[in-house]
């Protein structure tokens, strides 16, 4: 499913990743797959009054990297049975995150919040 976070509504991207990780672990999965929407490049990011556009770290790709995702590929997604995005309609970077056991992950992951 496609999910996104609105910064003015609380930027819930990080909690969504944590929830997805918990579900994956519960289901015995060791990898979480995600696609960074490259159209979300930070140019139209919602900024706080004291922030200025152009400040780094606002893109979907930046967020995925900050959250511990690494590059994957369309071929890998296909090999594990995931549907690919329509290249004529979507500009995405395929990503994945290898999951650690839950106790260590929860300690380490608090360092990567929004």
N, C-alpha and C positions, 0 to 999 in steps of 0.2 A: 504494500500500500504506500501511497505517497503521503508524506507528512512534512510539515514545515512549521517553523516557529516565528511568531511575530514578536519583535523585541518590545514593543509598547504593551503587549499583553503578558509580558513576563519571560520572554525568550525561553520557551520550554524545550528547546532542542536537546539539551543535556539530560534532563529527566526522561525524555522519550528514549534516548539511547540507553540509559540505565535500565529502563523498563524492558526494552527489547532484549538487552543482554540477559536480564533475569529470566525472561521467557525462554530464550535460547538455552540457557543452562538447565532450566527445569526440564526441557525437552531433550536434553542430552546433546545439544549442538555445541560445537567448539568454534564455529566461525559465524560472525554476523556480517551479512552483506548489505551494502547501501550504495546508492548512487548519488553523487553530489551534482546538483543542478547547476550547471555552469552559467546559466543565465542569471543566477543569483550571485553576482560578482561584487556586491557591496556598493555599487554605484547608486542604487536606489534604497540603500539601507536606511532604516529609521534611526535617526540620531537623537541623543539626548541634547538638551539645550546647550550644554557646555562642550559638546563634541562637534567636530567638523568633518564633512565628507572627505573621503580620501585617506582617512585614518585606516591603517592596516587591520586585517583580521576579521572583516565583516562578511566575507564571501562564504558560500556553502562549502567550497573546497577547503578554505582555511579552517572552518569549523570541523569538518571531517578529520583533517590532519590533527587538529588540537585534541580531538576526542580519541585519537589512537588508531584511526583507520589508515590503511595502506592501499596502494593501487592494486587493482585486480584487472580483469579484462572481460570483454564480451564473451570470449571463448571459455573462460573459467566459469562465468555465470551460466552459460549454456550447458557446460559439462555437469554442473551440479543441479541442473533442472530448473533454473530460474528463467523467467521470461525477460527478454531484452527490451529495451526502450526502442521506440520507432525513431531511427536516426533522422528521418525527414521532419519529425515534429519535436524532438527533444535533443538537447545538447547536454550530455551527462558524462561524468567520469565514474567508471565502475570502481567500487572500493570494497574493502573487506577488513574486518577486525578479528584477529585471533583472540579468543576469550581465555582468560586465566580462571583457575578455580575461584569461586565466589568470595571467600574470605580475603584473600590477598587483593583481588580486584577491587573490592569496595574500599580498602585502605588506599591503594594507589590512585584510584580514579577520582578521589576527592580533589586531587591536584589539577584536574583538567576541566573544571566547570566553565560555564559560559562567561 
